[in-house]
């Protein structure tokens, strides 16, 4: 199962809620660390997704340039 940005942010929100509702300091600190970790994972997932999309776009651009180069006749040399 791939972890999505939305899933990770939902877990971060749950941890934030747990921290706000915690009565004990150690429980609050644990929840805050958890929230920070979930948010960090969410941000990294977002960056990876953006990099994948950028790479896909660049591959499509390369394919289009290659197709255009194959479709155009070779330039004639002048003497």
Secondary structure, 3 states (H helix, E strand, C coil): CCCCHHHHHHHHHHHHHHHHHCCCHHHHHHHHHHHHHHHHHHHHHHHHHHHHHHHHHHHHHHHHHHHHHHHCCCCCCCC
